Amino acid sequence: MANYQNIVDLCRESIPRDIRFIHGRLIDFTQGYTGTYPLVTLLPFTINDARSTPDGVFDNANLVVGFWKEDRPDTTAEEREALIAEMDILSDLFISNILESNSTKLTNIQKEPQYQMFQATLSGYAIAFNISLVSPC
């Protein structure tokens, strides 16, 4: 069943434990942030309850997840390319880990590199997708 906590837990469990994970409304977390990078962020989302879907079997949610690493204004193009490529690999691991669940399927996966976001302090990768979780009968 896709409820808020199940989705947050699934996302959290799909990244390595040593990587910081936050969820919810983003504020400018780059100001005064003393945490470690990389950082994975799950943006707020809506859930379509299976009782309101045509198949009546899957709860669906559209998710956006960011994979971030610290960037600097003086980062070279080659350094930024490597940073973004590293976050792309992490996003692939995240997707693979979610797909291991027999009760979960992903559709409409879109991936996009992110350049100097959040006051030019972070770069990385963002993915958007629809996640469907089997709803119990």
VENBEL-V900419 format. One record per residue. RES is the residue in one letter. PHI is phi as a letter, one per 20 degrees, with the letter a starting at -180 (999 if undefined). Layout:
BEGIN
RES	PHI
RES	PHI
END
This chain:
BEGIN
M	999
A	e
N	d
Y	g
Q	f
N	f
I	f
V	f
D	f
L	f
C	f
R	g
E	f
S	e
I	c
P	g
R	f
D	e
I	d
R	f
F	c
I	c
H	b
G	o
R	f
L	e
I	d
D	f
F	f
T	e
Q	e
G	m
Y	f
T	d
G	f
T	d
Y	d
P	f
L	c
V	d
T	c
L	d
L	f
P	g
F	b
T	d
I	d
N	e
D	f
A	g
R	f
S	d
T	d
P	g
D	e
G	m
V	d
F	d
D	e
N	c
A	b
N	e
L	d
V	c
V	c
G	d
F	c
W	c
K	c
E	f
D	c
R	c
P	f
D	e
T	f
T	f
A	f
E	f
E	f
R	f
E	g
A	f
L	f
I	f
A	f
E	f
M	f
D	f
I	f
L	f
S	f
D	f
L	f
F	g
I	f
S	g
N	f
I	f
L	f
E	f
S	f
N	f
S	e
T	c
K	c
L	d
T	c
N	l
I	f
Q	c
K	c
E	b
P	f
Q	c
Y	d
Q	l
M	e
F	l
Q	l
A	m
T	d
L	c
S	c
G	r
Y	b
A	c
I	c
A	c
F	a
N	d
I	d
S	c
L	c
V	f
S	e
P	f
C	f
END
